[in-house]
Amino acid sequence: MRKFLFKHIDNSGLVVFRIVFGLLCFLESVGAVFTGWVKRTLIEPDFTFSFIGFEWLQPLPGNWMYAYYITMGLFGLLIMVGYKYRFSMLMFAIMWTATYLMQKSAYNNHYYLLFILSFLMVFLPAHRYASIDAKLKPSIKQISMPSWCKWIFVIQLFILYTYASIAKLYPDWLDTSVIELLMRGKANYPVIGELLQQKSIHYFISYGGILFDGLIIPLLLFKSTRRIAFFASIFFHLFNSIVFQIGIFPYMSLAFSLFFFSPETIRALFLKKKPLYKENEVLVPKYGKAIISVFIIYFLIHLALPLRHHFFQDDVLWTEEGHRLSWRMMLRAKSGKASYKVVDSETTEIWPIKLEDYLTKKQINGASTKPDIIWQFAQILKEDFAKKDKTVEVYVRAYIRVNNQPSKLLIDPNVDLAKEQWCQFKHHDWIMPSK
C-alpha cells in the first residue's frame, strides 16, 4: 500500500482540476447572490433551521450575507489562479461549511460534496504548477504528486455513485412512479417539457440512473471503455443540469474526469508547455504511516455514514433518520401539511400557530414533512413563548404523502414535542410508523 499510495505520478489532472474547481466555487458563490438564493434562504427568513447541534450558526444580520458570499467567490478566484492557495482554500472551506451547517431548507447533496472536497483540497498540492504561488516561489514548483492525491478522488466518487445507485433499488423508483412525479413539475419546460411526461422517458431515466451511477467509475477506469463512459457522462450531467437545475454539481462531476484520463491527454489539451512526468519514483515521507491511517479512517467513515439508516427503525423515506450525508439523491417526492398547537402548561390556554407568521414558504415545507425540522420548530416556539414568560407545550398534527402512497399521519399528535430530546443515534417514537 505504501508503494501504491506514494508512487509519484504526473500532476496535470490535479492542476487543471484546481483551476476548474476554483472557477466553480466562484460561480456557485456569486450565482447564489444573483439568482436570489441568498436572499430567499438566508436573508428573508427570521431564522434558519441549522443542523441540530449547530443552532448557534445563523446568517449574518441585514444584507451582510451578500458580502459573505461575494467574499467566498473571491476566494474561489484565488483558488483558481493559485494565489496563497492553502489559505484561500481553507477560508473557502470554512465559510462554505458554515453556510452548509446553518441551513437545511435548501439541503442538496452537492453542497455536502463541496464541503468534503473543499477540505480535501486544502491538503492537496494542487498549486505546485500553473499558479501564482509557483511563479512567486519557483522552489515549490513540481510536475508530479503522490498517487494518493488521485485515488482519494476516485474512491470518494466510487462510494458516492455506488450508494446512489443502490439507493435507487426500491419499488417506487423501479416502477418509475418517483420519476413521473418529479417530471410533472417540468411539464412547462420549453421543447422538452412534453417529452419528459412520456412513460418511456421515465423508464429511461429510472434505469439509466441506476446503471450510470453503478457503472460510471469502473468504466472510466478502463481505457477501453473510458471514452464512451465520458460521453455518457456529458449527456447524463448536462441532462441533469437542464432538467433539475442543480447548480455546479453536473459540471464538477464532469471535471472529475480529469483524474481518469492519461496525463498525456490532459497535458495536450490544457497544459501544452508542462513537462510530462514519467519517472514513477516511490517517495515515502516520514509521516507516511500517519497518512495511510488517515486515508483508511476517512474512507471507513464515508463507507459507514450511508449505512446508518439501516440501524434506525422504519423506512428512511418516511422518518428521514439517516437520510442526509448518504448520497440519497432525488429519491422521493414528499408533500404534506402540518398544524402546530401551543398549549399553556398552567392555564391550558391554546394558541393555534400560523406558520406564515414564522416561516418562509420553503421552510413551511420542511416544517410540515421532515421530523427533525418539525422538532426544531417546536423548540423555537417553546423559546419564543418563554420570552413572554409562558411555559408551553407544543403539539403537532402532520400528514404527509411519500411518492404515490396515501397520505398518513407522521407525528404523534399526543406527544409534547417541546419536552422531547433529539438523539442522533436512535429512532424517535413520536414519529408514527409508516405501515
C-alpha positions, -999 to +999 in steps of 0.1 A: +000+000+000+029+024+008+043+019-027+009+023-043-001+054-024+033+072-025+044+064-060+047+097-078+026+103-109+021+133-132+000+160-116-016+175-147-051+163-138-049+178-103-035+212-115-063+216-141-089+204-116-078+231-092-084+257-119-119+243-127-127+238-091-118+274-082-139+287-110-169+266-099-165+278-063-166+313-077-197+307-098-215+288-070-209+317-046-218+347-068-245+327-085-262+323-052-263+360-049-275+369-083-301+342-086-317+354-053-308+321-035-290+340-007-320+364-003-346+336-002-326+312+020-305+333+043-318+369+044-356+368+042-361+341+069-362+353+106-341+323+114-328+292+097-330+255+105-294+246+112-281+211+115-290+200+150-262+210+174-253+240+152-282+262+161-257+289+171-248+292+134-272+317+119-269+341+090-252+375+094-278+403+100-291+426+074-276+422+039-242+410+052-247+375+037-243+391+003-208+403+013-202+368+028-209+351-005-190+376-026-160+370-003-164+333-009-165+339-046-132+359-044-116+331-025-128+308-054-109+331-079-078+329-057-080+291-057-084+291-095-052+312-101-034+296-072-026+326-051-019+319-014-037+287-023-038+268+010-050+299+029-076+307+002-088+270+001-090+268+039-110+300+041-134+289+014-138+255+031-146+271+065-170+296+050-188+271+029-191+246+057-206+273+079-233+281+053-239+244+048-245+237+085-266+268+092-295+258+070-313+227+059-342+241+040-323+240+007-303+209+015-286+194-015-261+165-019-238+187-039-235+211-010-223+182+011-199+171-017-185+206-020-180+207+018-160+174+016-139+184-014-131+218+000-113+204+030-097+177+009-083+203-015-066+221+014-042+192+019-035+185-018-005+200-037-027+215-064-008+248-065+026+234-075+022+242-112+004+268-133-002+290-102+008+324-090+023+307-059+046+287-081+055+318-101+063+338-070+082+309-053+097+287-080+111+263-054+076+248-048+070+240-085+065+203-092+053+183-121+044+152-100+023+142-070+019+111-048-006+086-062-029+090-033-038+125-045-056+109-074-071+079-057-087+099-029-110+113-056-115+080-074-125+062-042-147+091-030-166+091-063-169+053-063-185+054-029-208+083-039-220+068-071-223+032-058-245+043-028-265+065-052-272+035-074-281+011-046-304+036-030-325+036-062-332-001-060-366+002-043-402-003-057-412+033-062-381+040-083-382+008-102-418+013-113-409+049-123-435+065-101-409+087-085-396+100-118-432+105-130-439+127-100-406+146-104-413+152-142-448+166-136-431+198-123-412+201-156-442+200-180-439+237-187-403+234-199-399+247-235-392+220-261-386+191-237-415+196-212-440+173-231-413+147-238-405+144-201-440+133-195-436+102-216-436+068-198-407+055-220-386+085-209-394+077-172-381+042-177-350+055-194-343+080-166-350+055-138-330+026-151-304+047-168-298+064-135-292+031-118-268+018-145-249+051-148-243+055-111-234+019-107-210+016-136-196+050-145-165+048-122-154+013-133-160+023-169-139+054-166-110+035-150-105+012-180-090+027-212-112+005-235-144+020-221-132+054-209-142+074-240-177+061-243-182+065-205-170+101-207-195+109-235-222+092-214-212+114-185-216+145-207-251+135-217-261+125-182-248+156-164-260+181-190-294+164-188-294+168-150-283+204-153-311+214-177-339+194-161-331+195-124-311+228-123-288+216-095-261+243-098-224+234-103-228+197-094-230+184-130-200+204-142-179+195-111-188+158-119-175+162-154-143+178-141-136+147-121-129+130-154-095+147-153-084+120-128-092+092-152-077+103-185-039+099-191-016+128-182-006+129-219-042+137-228-046+163-201-013+179-210-021+180-247-055+196-241-047+221-212-010+223-203+009+221-236+041+237-221+042+215-190+069+188-189+055+152-186+065+133-155+075+097-163+098+085-135+073+068-112+095+073-081+083+060-048+089+087-022+075+077+012+075+106+037+084+102+073+048+106+082+037+080+056+021+057+081+000+085+095-012+094+060-022+058+054-040+056+087-059+088+080-067+076+045-082+043+058-102+060+087-115+087+063-129+061+039-143+038+066-163+068+079-176+075+044-185+039+039-204+038+072-223+071+070-247+060+042-254+027+061-266+042+093-303+045+083-304+006+084-299+008+122-330+030+127-365+017+130-388+021+100-382+034+064-357+062+059-380+076+032-406+081+059-386+091+090-357+109+073-334+095+100-301+088+084-312+104+051-286+132+049-249+126+043-257+093+025-259+101-012-297+095-014-302+118-043-337+127-057-352+095-044-387+106-034-414+132-038-428+142-005-456+166+004-476+173+035-494+196+058-489+203+095-507+222+122-490+233+153-508+239+186-492+256+216-508+250+250-501+270+282-489+244+307-506+263+336-538+277+322-543+252+293-550+282+270-544+272+234-528+292+207-530+278+171-499+287+152-499+303+118-468+290+101-467+320+078-461+342+108-428+325+114-416+307+083-410+313+046-427+291+020-397+267+017-394+265+055-430+256+058-425+227+035-397+214+058-416+221+090-445+200+075-427+169+062-393+164+079-394+152+115-361+168+126-372+202+113-407+197+129-389+191+162-367+221+158-396+244+151-413+231+182-382+241+202-383+275+186-419+280+195-411+269+231-383+295+233-405+322+217-432+318+243-407+316+271-396+351+262-432+361+270-429+343+304-451+314+293-443+278+298-459+259+270-464+225+254-462+221+216-483+195+197-481+188+160-505+171+137-488+164+104-499+143+074-475+135+046-476+117+013-444+099+001-444+093-037-478+078-047-486+064-013-517+075+006-514+105+030-507+093+065-501+107+100-464+115+105-462+129+140-480+116+172-504+145+180-505+135+217-467+140+223-455+173+236-425+179+213-413+208+235-403+182+261-387+157+237-350+154+233-333+149+200-309+120+196-287+114+165-283+077+172-318+064+179-353+063+165-378+088+179-410+071+190-431+102+183-426+096+146-456+074+137-449+041+119-451+042+081-472+010+080 
